[in-house]
Amino acid sequence: MKQLLIISLCLLSLSINAEVLTLQQCIDSALLNSLTIQKQGNQYASQRLQYTQSKADISPSISGSAGQSWIFGRSIGADNIYHAQNSSQTTFNLSANIVLFDGLKMKYNIDQARANMQATEANMQALQMQIKMNVATMYLQVLLCKELLLVADNQLADTRLKLQHDSALVAVNRLPAGELYTLQAQVAREELEVTQRQNNLQLSLLDLAQAIELQDISNFNIATPNSEELVGGLLPNNEEVYQIALQSRPEIKALEYTIQANESALKGTKSAYSPTLSAGANIGTGYYDMQGADNNAFGTQMSDNFSASVGLNLHVPIYDKNQTTTRVKQQKLALENARLDLEQQKKDLRKEIDQAYFNARNAYAEQQAAEKAEQSTVEALRYTTQKYGAGRCSLYEYQEARNNHLQAQSTRLQAQYNYLFRLRILQYYQGVL
């Protein structure tokens, strides 16, 4: 009892100093520290920049220029006549250009960029859901290891009390000394079991800590949810899960956006068959300094030499060595592949959900059977304990009944958490985590 008190105090001190995290905190830490999520976020930011740029491409382009040149020998003057004189020229120019019609190529580029951005965002959501699922699975594994350790600890405590009690009986010659050897061997086996389950708990905590990218894992622990949160809910129908998954799964949405992007890309490629009409405008002026001549003042020349122009430009494609036709055919193939990828994803999703459903159904049946088996071992242990106390059965029979009860407890816990895990997978396909 003294040893148990010391162990309990140590565990209490450890829990006070430990960094105890809930499931949501573990998930938040994993998402925050995931380098894969950060890279996907950068990819999304890049796609968003492309989308913003595609919208800006509709605007007119405006440019300005200024130049200064020195000419030695024969040069042209402001009167557009060549003179045998050295001169210097200062010019200023401002031009603008806008595409009036390009077969709606810029509009399709915007649609394609938007769809690519949405597909990248959906892929990031899918990655986040996968990380949530992995963390939740590891969290359940830690809880299971804790439960199994608690069962082993309780079993060891009972056996030690039994050893202490029987030792007193042996001391007054009410029991043969050989009974103690059996109990001592049982204590040794159960101490080994406790050690193994402590190691399993530490390994499961280490796996979870590494998954959430926790830097200091020396005092890491998790919060134990209440019993209601550990009760599995009703098993949903696999067809309902599939229909919900088709509407909510980000992997499906990402492929649908990819198809939209390819459709827009195909339309944009076909727009190369259409003529392109653009408009331009230009204004400019300059100052000419002819050596040995009577030059007008700078301000006067800037005003006199001012010119402006506007114009239209029509580009009609006639023959481009079948380059546009080839690109259209390639884009059609890319679109067909995107549609095939979506159909394949739907088929794979159906198979995964059906498999998850039957696994969950079997896990539920195993949980029900394990609960009945545990209840039967409770009654068997109670009956055997009464017989052993009355001297009507051997210590071996009593220990066998206790071991059966311990094994049934462990089996029931494993079945319970296995069902929770299987149910969590179905919830994952429904987009609920």
N, C-alpha and C positions, 0 to 999 in steps of 0.2 A: 504493500500500500504506500509505503514511504517512497519507493522508486516511482510508482505511478504519479504521486503528487509532484515529485521533482520534474518528471517529464511533462506533466500538464502545465506547470509553471513556466517551463522553458518554451513550450509551444505558445503559451499566452504572451510571453515576452516577445517572441518572434512575430506573432501576428500583430502586435502593437507597432513594431518597428518596420513591418513589411509594407511594401507598396502594393496595396490591394486594389485591383482594377475590376470593374464590372465588364460584362460582355460588350456593351456599347463603347466603353472606354478602350477596350482592346481593339475593336474594329476601327475606331477613330484613329488610334495610334498607327495601325497597319496602313490605313489609307494615307495618312499624313506623311509617313516615312517611306512609302513605296517608291523606289526609283522608277519602276515601270509605269506607275501612275503619273509621275512627274514627266516622263518622256512622252507619254500619251497626251498629257496636257500641253506640252510644247507643240506636238503635232496638231492638236486642235487649234492652238493660237496661230500656227502657220496657215492652216486652212482658212481661218477667219480673216487673216490678212489678205489672202488671195481673193476671198469673196468681196472684201472692201475695195480692193484694187479693180476687180471686174466691174463694179458699179461706177468707179471713178473713170473708167475707160470711155464711158459715154460722153464725158465732158469734152469741150474743145481744148486743144493744145495751144498754148500761147508761148512765144519765145521772143526775146529781144537780143540785139547785138549792137556792138559799137566797134569801130575799127580806125586805126591810124596807120597811114602808109606814106613813105617818102619815095619819090620817083626821080631818077636821074636820067637826063636825056629827053628824048621825045616822050610827051605825056599828054593825056587828054584833059581838057579843062571843063569848067561848068557849062560852056557853050557846046559841049560834045564835039569839039574840034581839037585835033592834035596840034601841039605847039612844040617847037624845038627849045624847050625850057625845062629846067628842073622844077618840080612841084611837090607839094604835100597835100594829102587829102584826109579829111576826117568825116566818117560816115556813121549814121545812126539808123537802125532798122527795127521795126516791130511787126511781127507776123502772127496770124492765128489760123488754125485749120480745124475743121470739124467734119466728121463723117455723117452724111445725111441718110444714107442707106447702104447696108452691106449684107443684105439677105438675112437680117436679124441675127447675125453672128454674135454681136456683143450681147444681145438679150439672151441667147442660148448659153453664152459663156457665164453669164450671171447665174442662170439656173443650174448649170453644172457645178459652179463653185459653191453655191448654196447647198446642193445635195452632197457634195464631198465633205463639206463642213459638218453637216448633220450626221453623215455616216461615221465620221471620226468621233463625234460626240457620243454616238450610240456605242461604238466600240469601247470607248472609255467607261461608259456605264456598265457594259458587260464585264470589263476587267474589274471594276469596283465590286460588282456582285460576286464574282468568283473569289475575290479576296475575302469578302464578308463570309462566304460559305466556308472557306478554308479555316478562317479564324473561329467561326462558330463550331466547326467540327472538332478542332483542337481544344476548344473550351469545354465541350462536352466530354472529351477524353480525360481532361484534368479532373472534372467533377466525378467521373466514374472511378478514376484511380483513388480519389479521396474517399469515396464511399467504400471501396474494397479495402482500403487501409483501415478505415474505421471498423469494419466488420472483423478484420484480422486482429486489431487491437482489443476489441471487446472479447473476442474468443481467447486471446492470450491472457487477458486479465482474469477471466473466469477460470481458466486452467490453473493459473497461479494461486488463486484463492482456494481452488480444490486441492492443490498440492499442499498448501499451508494447513488446510483443515485436516487432510489425511495424515500429515506428518504428526499432528497432535494426537491423532488416534493411534498411530503406530507407537508413539512414545509411551502410551499407557497400555500397549499390547492388545488393543481392540481391533487392529488390522495387521496383517502380515507385512513385513518390510518390503516384500516383493512388489506390493502395490505401488510403492513410491517410485520404483524404477520405471514402471510404465508411464506414470505421470511426468516424471522428469524427462523422459524421451519425448513425450507429447509437448512439453514446454519448449524443448529445443527445436522441434519441428515448427512449432507456431512462431517462435522467435525468428527462425529463418524465413517463414512466410511473411512476417511483418517487415523484415529487412528488404525482401524482394519487392514488396508492394511500396515501400518507401522509395526504393530506387526507381520503380516505374512512375511514381508520382513526380519525382524530381526530373526524370527524362521528359515527361509530358509537359511539365512547366517550362523546361528548357526549349522544347519545340515551339510552344506558344510564344515565349518571350522572343525567340529568334524570328518568328513569323511577323510579329508586330514591331520588329526593329527596336526592341528595348535595349538601351545601352547598359544600364546597371541591372543585372538579373540576380544579384546576390540575395536580395530580400523580396523578390517578386512573388506575388500570390494573387489569387483571384477571389472575388466575392462569391459566396454561395447563394444562389437564388432561393426564393422560398419554395416550398413543396408544390404549390399550385403551378408555378412556372415549369416544373419538371414533369407535369402530367401531360402525356401526349393527348392531342385533340382527336377529333373524329377523322377517319381516313377519307380524303376526298376521292371522287370518282376520276379515273384516269382520263376519260374523255373530256370532262370539265377542265381538268388541269391542262390538257392539250389545247383546248380552245382559248383558254386564258393566256397560255404561253404564246400562241400565235399573235395575240394582240399586244402583249406586254414585253416579250423577250427582246432585249436590245440587240441580240445577234440577228434576229429576224429583221428588225427595223434597219439595222446597218446595211443588210443586203438589199432591202427595198430602196433605201436611199442610193445605194450603188447603182441599181438599175435605173433610177431616175437620172443619175449623173451620166450614165452611158447613153440614155435616150437623148439627153440634151447635147451631149458631145456628138452624137450622130447627126442631129439637126444642124449643129454648128458646122460640121464637116461638109454637109450638103450645101450650106450657104455659099460655099466657094464657087458653085455653079452660077450664082447670081452676079449681075453687075454691081459695081461699087460706085456710089456717087458721093463726092466730098466737095466742100466749099472752103475757099481760102481768102484771106484778106491780108494786105500788107501796106504799111506806111513807112516812109523813110525820108531822110534829108541828108545833106552833107555840106562840108566847107572845103573850098579849093583855094590853095595858096600858090599862085604861079610867080616864080621868081622873075623880077624885072618888069612885072606888069602891075597895073593899077587895080588891085583886088578890092572888091566890095567888103564891107565890114562883116564880121562873123554873124551877127544877128540878122543882117540883111540877107546874107547867103542862106542861112538856115531857113528863113521864111521863103525866099525865092526858089530854093531847090527842093522844097517839100513836095512829095508825091504820094499818092494813095492808089491802091488797086484792089479789086475783088475779082474772084473767078470761080468757076466750077470745073470739076475734073471728073470725068466718067471713065471708069475702067471696066472693060467688057472682056471676060475670059473667053478665049476661042479654043486654044489647044495648049494644054500644059503637060504633055507627054503622059496622059492618063494618071497623073499623080493624085488628083482629087478623087477619081474613080477608085483607085487603089485604097486610099485612106477611108473612103466610105465603106468599102467591103471589109476592111480590117475592123472598122468600128462596129459594123453589124455583127461580126464574129465576137467581139468583146461584149456586146450587149447580150448575145445569145448565151455566152458563158456565164454572165452575171445572173441571168434567169435560171440557168441550170444549177448554179451555186445555191440559189434560193430554194429551189425544189429539193436539192440534196440536203440542205440544212433542215427543211421541214420534215423530211423522211427520218433523218438522224434524230431530230427532236422527238418525233413520235416513238421511235424505238427506245430512246433514253427514258422517256416518261413511262412507257409501258413497263420497262424493266424496273424502274424505281417504284412504280405502283405495286407490282407483284412482290418485290423485296419488302416493301412496307407492310403489305398484307401478311406475308409470312412472318415478319418480325412481330406483328401484333399477335398472331396466333402463338408464337413462341413465348411472348410475354405472358399471355393468359395461362399457358401451360406451366410456365415457370412459377407463377404466383400460386397456382394450385399445388405444385410440387413442394414449394416452400411451406405452405400451410400444412401439408401432410407431414413434413419433417418436424414442424413445431409440435404437432400432436404426438408424433412418435417419440420425440425427445422428452416431452412432458411425462409420457407413460413410462419410458425407460428410466427417467430420473426417479420416479416414484418406486419402481422395482429395485433400482440400485440402492436407494435409501432404506428399503426394507430387506436388503440382502438377498433378493431373489434373482439378481443377474450379476454378471461379472463386470469388472472395470472395463474390459475390452469391449463388451457390448455397449456400455455407457459411452465410451469414447467414440465408438463407431456411429452411434446416434448423433453425437455432437458434431462429428466430422461431416456426416450427411447433411445436417442442418446448415453448417457453414458453407458447404458446397452449394446447397440450394439457395442460400442467400446470395452468394456470388453469382450464380447463374441467373437469378431473378434480376439482379442489378444490371448485369450485362445485357439481358434481354430488354430491360426497361430503357437503357440508354441507346441500345441498337434501334429500338422503335423510334425514339426521339430523333435519332440521326436520320433514319429513313423518312420520317415525316418532315424533317427539315429540308431534305432534298426535294420533296414534292412542293414545299412552300417556296423553295428557291426557283423552281420552274414557273411558279405563279408570280414571281417577282416580289415575294414577301420574305424579308429577312430582318 
